[in-house]
């Protein structure tokens, strides 16, 4: 494989870097702030500003001024931007805020002052913030609550003062005016004692109080008497088990819906966990308790009897290996074991919980493998979640209905194997069954759901299911949702497999290798609203397949091999259709399909991803957008036709000759061609993430769950989810990864540097950068990586201005800064759809 340095001479590369740096500096000096949304959202992060740039319009609603040396906020400091709703002043060296500094910002709802040394706050520093809902003053040298002049902020819902120097929990009188306050975060301060009267000014019964990482040594008796909390978090607060026991004894009279106790992964202070440790909770009114990250909790026999009076008990990230029988008079209605060390499902030990409604034993993939015991006596159990383990289970519906007769929700997804023999009698009350990503036995070859007549939702996606019999779904007469992506059908043909699912509303048969659908296959599904047949091998689609689907609103046919839709197929499309995806098909842009071209041009309102509806043939029109097809091109001469045929034959012969060397030639051609076509089209993803499979958990938690949820929302390309099945890895990397993404995120870890594939992807990314002036690389270096190796691997690419080099550390403030910098890098160059603009403005 060619190294990136072999693509051009060293002198040329050096000259290119100089020109690029000068160009970016020149552009930055002319327009210092990034215009994320024209006239509305601006990012002025880390530009060495001493004030608000004069070219920021007064219509601006979101302004990021973080990492600029503002130092002092004087009166009417933000008069230039009166429409602000979001203002970020993180790490701006602000040490003084004068009276009326925020005058005129009556619409501001979020103010972030994190990591500023706030030594002086004048009495009217926050005057005129009549709509403020979130005030974040993390790590800002705040030592006393009564010095915060915020008593008039009656709309405040969240006050985050974590990582400061506050040493007393006594709430000033002004807290009684904060009547809509929902979250008071005092995590990682210096509160060591709590006394009677400290919480007298608590404004409501709906407040969440976070005291985690305060080293509490003393709680006076009755300090919490008559106090009501929505949630109280005391993680990492006690230096020893004895101190924790003594403190909990003095929580008498507390009313709290959810109490969180435990340690952190890097802060484990409890040396023992015995039965009397939580006895103090007997005098606390609790609805839910979470015991988290307690490494010395090995068995449920160590739990206090007080917990049996709490409706919901959650045990998260503990070392529990054994579950002993619970008392028969226990009031527990919801019980969860998450990320523990159970070796088997403790069905027999849990059978005494007569009031149990919800049982979750999840995310134990390295330990939980056995499910051999039977549940007995759980007459009230309605939800059983055993997902994300490594279970091998045989489900016999008849005995299962006897064990848990009222079960309605069963989740066995992301396990090793579940066998569903056809043996059955009676009708189960089960309504929800999730078996996705779990290999199924018998399903497809025999009818496995005969007694699930009340089932509404069934997910067997990517479960290695092969449908042989037409009666595979017999018995599911009330099914509304069926998801079976990644399954397969006998002969790659869909026939009468769904004839009894007359109430079905959502059907997902994507990635099922379908080559043909019998016209009558869906004829009985009159209530079907959503149909996903994407990522199959359909060469054509008979209009009789959907002619009876009068309620259909969504039809997804993308990534098939359709050449066009016939005139009859277009005429028979349901009138209710509002969403039709035909992208990434093999369209034939010959004059035989003029009717289809005209229809596509006139119906772009229902065509989704129309920019990716491109011609596959003839070769002279390859990759031309279908909706831009010039109908006059149909009038061509015989000479043109002959030339096209000759060219096609030459290309076929050439393809045959180079087939053996496809991998290397494909990669080289892509690099040398610079992929002009792909850079002109709209990108599907904001970023393509390259990482080692060993870092999957970090990517899911820190990137996928953070960037794809919230505002702004980004779409990532992840190989395990977005790569096209059945396509070679190199094609997926280039087509689905680099060509379809605006940026590339490289998660550099020790595993990454040791992986041949990861190094290959990084070489592709670096080579791509040299050939594409718009390409940019975001390098995320995890903790523990050898810096010398990183410098050797990344070389000069770390210093390109269009690149972003970030180091991730597992600490709260650095994670906050890391996330902000990462989002800033992804926002650069991003375009927005109308729906995304509305969502940004509403938040």
N, C-alpha and C positions, 0 to 999 in steps of 0.2 A: 504494500500500500504506500503511495507516495506521501512523503512528509510535506508539511505545509511550507517549509523553507525552500523546497525544490520547485515551487511554482513560479518564482520570479527572482531576479538577481537581488542581492542584498542592497545595492545602491538604490535600486528602484523602490524597494520597500521603505528604506529610510526616508527617501524623498517624499513618498506618499504619506508617511506618518507626519512629516513636517507640514505638508500642505493641508492635511486633514486637521491637524491641531490648530493651525492658523485660521482655517475656515470656521471651525467650531467656536474659537475665541471671538472671531469677528461677529458671528451671528449672535453669540451670547451677549456681547457688549451692546449691540443694537436693540436687543429685546431680552432683557435679563430674566424676566419671569416667564414661566411656561404657561401658556394659555390652554388649560385642559378642556374647558368648555367656553367657547367665545362669549365674552361679556359677562360671564357668571362665575367660573371657577378658575383660580390662578394659583400656581405653585411658585413661590419665591424662596425656596429652601436653599440655605447655604450659599448665599450670594454676597456676603459681606456688606449687607445693607445696614444703614443707620436710620432708616425711616421707610415709609411706604413709597414705592416708586410712583412718580407723577403720572405714568401712563396707565395705571390701574383704574378702570372706569368706575363710576359711582354706582353702577348696576351690579357690581360684584357681590355674590352671596357666599362664596367660600374662598378663604384666603389662608395660605400656608406660608408663614414667615419664619418658620423654625430655623434654628442654627444661624441666626444673624445677630450681630452685636447691637441690639437696640438700647440696652442699659437702663434708660429712664423713659417711662410712659408719662408724658406731660398731659395737661388738660386738653381735651378735644383732639387727642392724638389720632383718632380714626374718623374724623369728620369727613374725610374724602370718600369713605366707603360706608354710607349710612344703611345700605341694604344688607349688610353682612348677617349671615345666619350661622356660619362656622368660622372660627378663628383659632389658628394653631400658632402659639408663641413658644414652642418647646425650645429650651436651651438657647435663649436669646440674651443671656447675661443681665436680665432685668433685676435690679436691686431695689428699685423704687417705683411705685405706682401712685401718681398724684391724684388729687381730687378731680372727678369728672373726666378721667382719662378715656372712658368708654362712652362719653356723652354722645347721644344720637343713635346708639346701637340698640334700639328698642326691639329689634327683630332677632338679635343674636340668641341662639339656643345652645351653642356649644362653645366653651372657652377652655383652651388647654394652655396651662402655664407650667408644664412639667420642666423640672431641672433648671429653675431660675433661683438665684439667691435672694429671695424676697425679704429684705431686711426692713423696708419701710413701706407700709400700706396706709395711706392717708384715710381718714374716716369715711370719705365719700369716694373711695377709689373705684368701687363697682356701681356707682350711681348710674341710673337710666337703663340698667340691664333688666328690663321688666319681663322679658320672655326667656330668660336664661333657664335651661333645664339641666345642663351638665357642666359642672365646674371641676376641672382636673388640675390639682396642684400637687403633683407627685414630686418628691425629692426637691423640695423648695425651701428647706431650712425653717419650716414652720414649727414653732415650739409650744404655742398656746392657742387653743381654740378661740378664746375670747378676744384675740387680736385680729381675727378675721372679720372685717366689716361687711358681713353678708346677711344681716338680719332682715333686710328689706327684700331679699330675693325670694319672694313667696312662691315663685313658679319652679324653684329648684327641685329636681327629682334625684339627682346623683351628685354627691360630694365625695370626691376621691382625694384623700390626704395621705395616702400610703407613702412609706419611706421618708418620713419626716422625723422630727425630734419631739413630738408631743408626748408628755410624760403623765398626763392626767386625762381620765375619761369624763371628768365633770363637764357636762354640756352647759354652755352659757344660756342665759334666759332667751336669747334671740332664736334658739332652736325651736321654741314653741311656736314661732311664726312660720316655720318652714313646713307648712301643713301638708304638702304633697311630696315630701321627701321619701324616697323609696330605698336609696342605698347610701350608707355612710361607711366608707372604706378607710379604716385606720390601720391597715396592715403594715407590719414592719416599722412601728414606731417604738417608743420607749415606755409604754404603759406597763407598770409592774404591779399596781395595786388598784382595786376597784372598791369604792366605798358606798355606803348608803347615801342616796341623794344625788349621786353622779348622773343618773339618767332621768331625773325628775322632769327635765325640759323636753323629753322625747316627744315629738309632735304627733305621732300616730301609731297605730298597731300594724302598719304595713311596711315597716322599715326593716331592711336587711343590714345587719351590723357585722363588719368583717374586722376581727381583732387578731387574725392569724399573724404569727411571727412576732408578737409582742411577748416578752418573757414575763408572764404573770406569776407572781410569787404569793399574792394574797388577795382573796376576795372576802370582803366583810359579809357576815351573815345578813340576809335580807336585802342585799344590794340590788337584787333583781326581782324582789317581791312586787307583784302586781305589774311587772313590765311585760309587754307583748312585742314579739318580733316575728317577722315573716321568716327570717333566717338569721342564725347566729353562727359564725365560723370562728372556731378556736383551734385551728391547725397550728402545730408547732409552737404552742404557747407555754408548755410546761417542761421544765428542765428535768423532771424525774416523774416516775409513776406515783410516788408518795405525794408530791406536790400537786399533781393532777387530781388525785383522789381527794385531798383536802379541799381543793378549790371547788370541785364539783359538789361537795357536800353543802357548800354555801350558796348554791344556785336555787335554793328553796323559794318557791313562789313564782318562778319564771314561767311564762307562757310563750312557746315558740313552735312554729310549724315545722321548721327544719333546723336541726342542730348538726354541725359538722365538727368532728373531733379526729385527731390523729396527728401524724407527722408529715414531713416531706421526704422525698427520696434521698435528698442530700442532707437532711436534718432529721436524724432519728435519735430522739432523746429518751423515749420510754424504754427502760431496761427490762421490765416485766409487765405482764398483763394477767391479772388474776380476777377472780369473781367479784370481790368487793370494790374493785377499782371504779366501777360506774354506778355504785349503789346510791350515790347522791342524786342520780336522775330519778329516783323514785318519787321525789317531791317536785319534779318539773313536769309541766304539762307539755307533752311532745306529740306531734303527728308523724314526724319522720326523723330518723337519725342516720348519719353517714359516718362510719368509722373507716378512715382512709389512711393508707400507707403505714400500717402498724405491722412491723416485721416480726414482733414478738407475740402476735396473736396466732396460735397454731390450731386451736380447736374451739368450737362454739361452746364447749363446756366451761370456758373461761368467761363467758358473757354473764353479766349480772342478770338476776331475775327481773330487774326493773325493765329490761328491754322487752320482755314478753308482754308488757302493757302498752307498747308503742305500736301503732298501726303499721308503720313502714320502717323496715330495717335494711340498710344498705352496707355491705362489707366490700370495700373497694381496695384493691392492691394490698391485700394482707397475705400472710403466709399460712392461712388456714388450709390444713390438709385433711382434717377430720370433722365431720358434723355429727354431733351426738344427738340423741332424741330430745325433742323439745317438750316442755310441760304440756299436758293436755288442755290446761286452762289458758294457754297463750292466746293473746289478742292480736297477734301479728297477722295482717291482711296482705302485706306486700313484703317479699323477702328477695334480696338480690346479693349474689356472689359474683363480683366482677374482678377479673384479673387476679384470681386467687390461685391456690395450688391443689385444688381438689383433683383426685385421681379418677373418681367416678361420680355419677349422679347419685346423691344420697337420698334416694327415694324413700327408703324405709325409715330413716331418721326424721324425715319431714312429714311423714304420714300423720303425726299427732297434731299438726297445725290445722285444726278443724275450720278456723276462720280464714285460712289462706285463700286469697283471690288471685294474686299475681306472684309468680316465681320466675326469677331470671338468674340463670347461671351462665355467664357469657365471658368471652375473651380469655379463655384458658387454653390456647392452642397447643402449648407444650406439655400440658398435664392431663386435661380431662379427655379420656379416651373411652371409658367404660360406661355403659348404661345397661346394667343387667338386672337391677332390682325393679320391682313393681311398686307404683304408688298405691297406697291403700288409705281409704277414708277421706281423701281430699274432695269431698262432695261439692265444695264451693269454688274450687280452682277454675278460673276463667282464662288466664293467660299463662302460658308456659314458654319461656324463651331460653333456648339452649344453643343459641347461635355462636359462631366463631370459636368453636372448640375443635377437637379431632375425634368426635364420636363415631362409632360404628353401631347402628341401631337397627333392630327389626321391629317395625310397628305392626302389631296385629290389632286392627281397629276394634274388633269385638271386645277383647280384653281391655283395650285402652279406654273404651267407653265405660267399662265397669269401674276402672280405677279412678278416672276423672270424668264423670258423666256430664258435667256442665262446662267443659272446656270449650272456649270459643276462639282463642288465638293460640296457634302453635307455630313457633319459629325454630326450625332446625337448619337454617342456612349456614353456609360456610363451615360445614363439617366434612368428615371423611366419606362416610357412606350411610345411606338410609335405605333399607329394603322395605318395600310395601307389598307384601303378598296379597293376592286377591281375596283371601278369606275375609268374610264380612257377614254380619247380621244386624238388623236394626238400622236406625238412622242417628248419626252423631249430630251434636249441636255445634260442631266446629264451623266457624265462619271464615277464618283467616288461616291460611297455611303457606308458610314461606320455606321453600326447600332450595333456593337458588345457591349455586356454587357448591352443591353437595351431590356427589355421585349417587344416583338412584338405582336400585335393583328392582326388577320386575316391571317397573313403569314403562309403558309403551308396548311391551310384549303381552301383558295381561291387564285386565281391568283392575286398577288398584284403588279406585275411589268410589266403589259401588254404594257405600253406606254414608257418603258425605253429601247427603242431599241438601243440607243447609249451607254448604260452603259458598261464599261470595267471592273470595279472593284466593287465587292460587298462583304461586310463582315457582316454576321449575327451571328457570333460566340457567343455562350452562351447567346442567346436571348430568350430562352424558346420556340423555334420554333419546332413545331411538324408537320412534313410533312405528309399530308393525300392524297392530290390530286397529280396526275402525272403532272398537269399543273402548279405547284407552281412557276416554273421559266419560264413560257411561256412569250414571248416577249423579253427575254434577248438574242437576236440572236448574238450580238457582244461581249458577256461577255468573258473576258480573265482570270479573277481571281475570284474564288468563295471560301470564307472561311466561313464554317458553323460548326465549332467545337462545341461540346456540344449540338447540335440539336438532334432530334429523328425522326425516320421514323415509319410509320404505320406497326405494326407487326415486328418491328426491322429488316426490310428487305429493301434493296435498289433495286428498280426495274427500271422503265423507267422514273425516275424523271429528268434525264439530257439529254433526247434524242434530245432536240432542241439546246443544248449548244455546237454546233459543232466547235466553235472557242476557246473553253476553253483550257487554258494552265496550270493553277494551280488550284488544287482542294484539299481542306482540309475538310475531313469528319471524323476527329478524335473525340473520346469520344462521339459517337452517338449511343452507345448501339447496334450496328449492330451485328446480329447473322448470317445473310446470305446476299449474294450479288448475284442477278440473273445474269447468264452468259452474258446476252445481255445488262446489265445496263449501261456499259461504251462503248458500241460498236461504238457509233457515235463520240466519242471524239478522233479523229485522231491526233489532234495537242497537246494533253495533254503531258506536260513535267514533272510535279510534281504531285504526288498523295500521300496524307497522309491519311491512314486508321488506324492509331495507336489508342491504348486505346479503342478498341472495344471488342466484344465477339465472334470473328470469330473462329470457330472450324476447318474450312478448307477454301481453296480458289480455286475455279474452275479456271483452266488455261484459260478458254474462257473469263474470266473477263478482262484480259489484253492482249489477243492475238492480238487485233487490235490496240493496243497503240504503234505504231511503233516509235513515237517520245519520249517515256517515258525515262527520265534519272534518276529520283528519285522516289523510291517506299518505303514508310515507313509503315511497318506492325508491329512495335514493340508493346509490351503489348497487345497482343491478346491471343487466346487460341489454337494456331496452334500446332499440334503434329509433323508435318513434311510437307515438300512439296513433292508431288508425282513426279515420274520420268517425267510424261507428263507436269506437271507444271514447272519443271526446264527446260525442252526442249523448252517450249513456252515463256520463259522470253524474253522480247524485247532485241535485240542485242545492242540497244542504251543505255541500263541501265548502270549507273555508280555508283549508290548509292542504296543499298538495306539494310534496317534495319529490322532484324528479332529478335532482342533482346527481352528478357523478355516474351517469349512465353512458352507454356507448352509442351516442346519437349519430345517425347517418344523415348528414346534411346534403343529401342529393335532392334533385328536383321532384322525386317521387313523394316527398313528404311536405309539400308546400302548405297543405291544409294545417298540418301540425305546427309549422313555423308561424303561420298567421295567428293561430289560436294562442300560442305561447306569448306572442307579442301583445295580444289584446287582453290577456288574463294574468298579467303580472301581479295583480292584487292578491291572488290566491297562491301563486307560485312562490314557494320559499326557497331561498338560496339560488335564485335564478342566475346569479353570476357564475355559479358552478355547473350550469347546464351548458356544456360546451360540445362542439362537434368532435367526434372521434374519427369520422371518415367523411369525405375523401381526404387524402393526406394534405392537399393544398389548403384545406379549411380546418385542419386539426387544431383544437384548442380555441377556435373562434366561438365567442358567446352566441348561444342560440338565438337570444332575443335581438341580437345585432345582425342577424343573417340578412344579407342583401339578396332579395328575391330576384333581382335582375341578373344575378350571376348564373341563373338557370339557362340563360340564352348563351351558350358557349358553342364554339366552332368544333368541327370534327378534329381539327389539328390539336386543339386543347385537350380533347378527350383522349386522343391517341398518346399525347405526351404524358398525360396523367397515368394512363395504363402502363406505359413504359416505365415511368418513375416508380410506380407501385411494384412492378416486377423486379426492378433493380433493388428496391428496398427489401423485398422478401428474400431475394438471393443473399443480400448482404446480411440480413438477420440470421439466416441459416448458417452462414460462414462464421459469424461472431457469437453464435449461441453458446459455444463451449466456454467463451471468455466473457460471458455476460456481466458477471459481478464487477470485474475490474473496468471494463469498458463503460458500463453504465455509470459508475462513480466518476470516471474521468470526464465523460461527456457532459454530465450534469455540472461539474465544476467549471469546465471550459465554456459551456454555453451561457453560464451565469443565470440561466433560467428566467429569461426576460418575461415570459408569459406569466409565471407564477407571481412575480413581483408586481405585475400590473393589476392582478385581481385582488379582491378583498380577502384578507386573511381570516381563516376560521378561528384561530386561537390567538390569544395574547402572548403566550409563551409556550415553547416546547421544553419540557423538563427532562434533562438527561441525568441519570443517577444509577447507582448500584442497587440491585434488588435487596441487598442487605439493609439499605436505608429506606425501605418502603414505609415503615411506620413513621419515620421522621417526616417524609414527604407528605404522607396523608394528613398528619396532624398539623404540621407547621406551614404547609403550602396549600394543599387541596382544601382542607376544612377552613382555612383562614382566608385565602384569596378568592375562592369560588362562592363564598357566602358573605353577605354584607354589602356595603357601598363604599367605594366603587367595587363592582363585581368583575372579576377577571375569569377568563376561560383558559384552562391549562390543557396542554396535550400530554397525556400520560400513556405510556406504551401499553400498560395492562388493560386500559379501558378504551383507548381511542385508535389503536392500531387495527388495521383491517385483517380479520382472520383469513388464513389461506394465502396471504401475500408475503413475499419474501421480506426478511427483516430489513435489508438494505433499501428496498423500495419503500417500506413503511417509514424508515428513518428520514429518507429524502422527501418523499411525497407528503406523508401525513405529518411529519415532524417539521423539518426546516422550511419546506415550501409553503406550508399552511399556517405558519406562526410568524408573528412580528419580531419576536425576540427568542433567545435561547437562555434558559436557566441551567447552569451546570452546578449540581450539588457535589462539591468536591470533599470526599471523605477518604479515609484509609482504604476502605473497600473499593471506592471509585478508582483510586490510583492503581490498585492491584488488578482491576478488571480490564481484560483486553477489549471487550465491547465498549466499555465506557471511554477508554482511551481512543478507540476508533471514532466514537461519536464526537469527542472533543476535537480530534483532528479535522473532522468534517466541518464542525462549527467554525474552527479557526480558518480553514481554507475558504469556507463560504464568506467569511468576513472580508477577506482580501479581495474577493471578486464582486461583492455586493456592497455598495457604499452605504446602504440603509441598514444593513445587518448590524445587530448589536448583541453583546454577550453579557449576561449577568452571572458573575462567578460568586457562588455561595460556599465559603470554606467553613466546614464544621470544626468543632473543637477536637483537639487531639491529633490534627493532621501535621505531619512534618513540614515545616515552612520551607526548608531547603528543597524538598521534593516538589512542593507547589511552585516555587520559583523556577525550578528546572522544567517542569511540565508546561507552565503557562507562559513563561518567558515574557516577551514584550507585549503580549496581548493583555496583560494585566493593566497596562498603562494607556491603552487606547482611550481617547476621550469618550467614544461612543459606548465603551464598556463600563460596567459597574462591578466593583470588587467589594464584596461584603463578607464579614466574618460573623458567624452565628455563635453566640454563647448562651447557655441555659440559665440566664438570669433575667429577672423581670424587666428592669430598665433597658438592658441591652437588647432584649427581645422586642421591646416596644420600639426602640430606635431602629433595629434591624428591619422590622416589619414596615415602618414608615419609609425607610430608604428603598426597600424592595418595591413597595407600591409606587413610590415616586419614579423609580426606573421603569416600571411597567406602564405608567401613565404617559411617558414620553412617546409621542407619536400615535397615541391611541385615538381612534375615531369612535363615535357614539351613534347608536341607533336612536330612533325617536323614543322607544320604550325605555332605553337606558338613561336618556336625558331626563325623562319624567321621573324615573326612580331616583336619580341623583338629586333632583330638585326637591322631591318629597322628603328626602332624608337629610 
